[in-house]
Amino acid sequence: MADDKVKEKKEKKKKEPGRIRRWFKDFFSELKKVTWPSFSKVLKQTGVVLLVTIIFLLVMMAFDGLFGLFYREFLVKRLSDGSAAAAVAALVRGGGGLLL
């Protein structure tokens, strides 16, 4: 019984000539149904994406600068003075409970 079902499926696949041609025909007919945006709308949306990307870039650069300043001023200078304990104490007191 199971063999009969397998044979039927194989026969159905073999009996369908032009499957690939029909797939392409259906594919292009579906593409004709798509509503494409106008050129001006694409330009506006591209501008919005670029603007958001630039704003995000500036925010990330600001955070990077602040973290770099914090690293240079509070960690490197204080540790290079030889007072590692003072640097850790300053971080714990002034860093809002930040522990290393």
KOLLO-550016 format. One record per atom (N, C-alpha, C): x, z negated, y. Coordinates in steps of 0.02 Angstrom, whole numbers, padded with zeros to 5 digits, always signed. Each point is the difference from the previous one (the first is absolute). Layout:
! KOLLO-550016
XZY/...
END
This chain:
! KOLLO-550016
+00041+00000-00059/-00041+00000+00059/+00043+00000+00063/+00052-00042+00000/+00044-00003+00057/+00039+00065+00006/+00017+00030-00057/+00037+00063+00001/-00043+00055+00031/-00065-00002-00013/-00045+00051+00028/-00001-00004+00076/-00001-00061+00027/-00002-00008+00073/+00065+00025+00031/+00056-00013-00032/+00064+00023+00025/+00002+00076+00000/-00024+00030-00054/+00000+00073-00005/-00046+00031+00053/-00058-00033+00014/-00046+00026+00050/+00033-00002+00069/+00035-00054+00015/+00033-00005+00065/+00054+00053+00008/+00039+00011-00053/+00052+00051+00003/-00030+00069+00009/-00056+00013-00034/-00032+00065+00006/-00028+00010+00070/-00028-00052+00030/-00027+00005+00068/+00056+00017+00049/+00058-00032-00008/+00055+00014+00044/+00025+00071-00008/+00001+00025-00060/+00024+00068-00012/-00050+00051+00025/-00064-00017+00002/-00052+00049+00018/-00006+00009+00075/+00036-00039+00040/-00008+00004+00072/+00055+00043+00030/-00010+00065+00003/+00051+00043+00031/-00004-00006+00076/+00056+00005+00032/+00002-00001+00074/-00009-00069+00029/+00019-00052-00037/-00008-00068+00026/+00042-00011+00063/+00059+00026-00001/+00045-00010+00057/-00027+00038+00061/-00023+00061-00011/-00028+00039+00055/-00061-00034+00030/-00042-00028-00043/-00060-00034+00024/+00019-00063+00039/+00052-00035-00023/+00022-00060+00036/+00023+00018+00071/+00039+00053+00007/+00023+00021+00067/-00059+00023+00042/-00047+00034-00030/-00059+00023+00037/-00040-00060+00026/-00009-00050-00042/-00036-00061+00021/+00040-00038+00053/+00065+00000-00008/+00043-00035+00047/-00007+00030+00070/+00004+00066+00005/-00005+00031+00066/-00070-00002+00028/-00051+00000-00043/-00068-00007+00026/-00011-00070+00028/+00031-00050-00029/-00005-00068+00027/+00037-00005+00066/+00057+00034+00006/+00038-00002+00063/-00040+00032+00057/-00042+00049-00016/-00041+00031+00052/-00053-00048+00027/-00019-00049-00041/-00051-00048+00021/+00028-00055+00044/+00066-00007+00004/+00031-00053+00038/-00009+00014+00075/-00017-00053+00038/-00004+00008+00073/+00067-00022+00028/+00037+00047+00027/+00066-00013+00026/-00005-00022+00072/+00042-00047+00023/-00003-00022+00070/+00028+00054+00046/-00022-00003+00063/+00024+00049+00049/+00073-00016+00018/+00033+00048+00030/+00070-00008+00018/+00009-00056+00051/-00046-00004+00049/+00006-00053+00051/-00010-00069-00032/-00044-00006-00048/-00010-00064-00033/+00062-00020-00040/+00032+00049-00032/+00062-00014-00037/+00054-00024+00048/+00005+00033+00058/+00051-00021+00049/-00013-00071+00025/-00063-00016+00013/-00017-00068+00024/+00017-00052-00053/-00018+00013-00061/+00013-00048-00053/+00075-00007-00013/+00037+00054+00006/+00073-00003-00006/+00030-00042+00056/-00026+00009+00060/+00023-00041+00056/-00012-00074-00010/-00059-00017-00028/-00015-00070-00014/+00048-00028-00051/+00013+00038-00052/+00047-00023-00052/+00070-00011+00029/+00023+00047+00041/+00066-00007+00031/+00002-00060+00047/-00053-00011+00039/-00003-00057+00046/+00002-00066-00037/-00038-00007-00053/+00000-00061-00039/+00068-00011-00033/+00031+00054-00023/+00067-00006-00030/+00051-00023+00051/-00002+00026+00060/+00047-00019+00052/-00011-00073+00021/-00063-00021+00006/-00015-00070+00017/+00026-00046-00054/-00011+00018-00063/+00024-00041-00055/+00077-00002+00000/+00031+00055+00016/+00073+00002+00005/+00025-00047+00054/-00032+00000+00057/+00021-00044+00055/-00009-00074-00018/-00054-00016-00034/-00011-00069-00021/+00053-00021-00050/+00015+00043-00047/+00051-00016-00050/+00069-00007+00033/+00015+00041+00049/+00064-00005+00035/+00004-00066+00038/-00056-00022+00030/-00001-00063+00037/+00013-00058-00048/-00034+00000-00058/+00012-00053-00048/+00072+00001-00025/+00027+00058-00012/+00069+00006-00023/+00048-00027+00053/-00013+00015+00062/+00042-00026+00054/-00004-00075+00006/-00060-00028-00006/-00008-00072+00004/+00034-00036-00059/-00010+00027-00059/+00033-00031-00058/+00076+00007+00004/+00024+00056+00025/+00072+00009+00008/+00028-00048+00051/-00036-00010+00056/+00021-00048+00051/+00001-00071-00029/-00052-00017-00037/-00003-00066-00032/+00059-00009-00047/+00014+00051-00039/+00056-00004-00048/+00067-00009+00036/+00011+00040+00053/+00064-00004+00035/+00008-00065+00039/-00052-00020+00036/+00006-00057+00045/-00003-00067-00036/-00045-00005-00047/-00010-00066-00030/+00037-00010-00066/+00013+00051-00036/+00033-00009-00064/+00075+00014+00004/+00017+00059+00024/+00070+00020-00001/+00042-00042+00048/-00023-00009+00061/+00039-00038+00049/+00007-00073-00020/-00054-00029-00023/+00004-00071-00017/+00041-00012-00063/-00004+00046-00047/+00039-00008-00061/+00073+00015+00012/+00014+00045+00047/+00070+00016+00014/+00034-00056+00040/-00039-00043+00034/+00028-00057+00036/+00024-00054-00048/-00019+00005-00062/+00022-00050-00049/-00050-00056-00009/-00054+00004+00034/-00050-00054-00006/-00060+00026-00040/+00011+00010-00064/-00054+00025-00043/-00057-00049-00004/+00015-00064-00002/-00052-00051-00004/-00043+00001+00063/+00031+00011+00058/-00037+00002+00063/-00045+00062+00001/+00024+00055-00027/-00040+00061-00001/-00061-00009-00044/+00009-00032-00058/-00056-00012-00045/-00049-00048+00032/+00024-00051+00033/-00044-00048+00033/-00038+00033+00056/+00033+00044+00037/-00034+00035+00055/-00054+00047-00027/+00014+00031-00056/-00051+00044-00030/-00060-00040-00024/+00012-00058-00029/-00055-00040-00025/-00041-00027+00058/+00033-00023+00053/-00037-00028+00057/-00034+00055+00041/+00037+00051+00019/-00027+00050+00046/-00033+00059-00034/+00012+00009-00064/-00027+00058-00035/-00069-00011-00030/-00032-00054+00017/-00067-00012-00027/+00000-00016-00074/+00052-00033-00022/+00003-00019-00070/+00032+00052-00044/+00034+00048+00030/+00033+00053-00039/+00061-00028-00034/+00001+00004-00066/+00057-00025-00038/+00039+00058-00029/+00065-00008-00006/+00041+00052-00030/+00009-00013-00074/
END
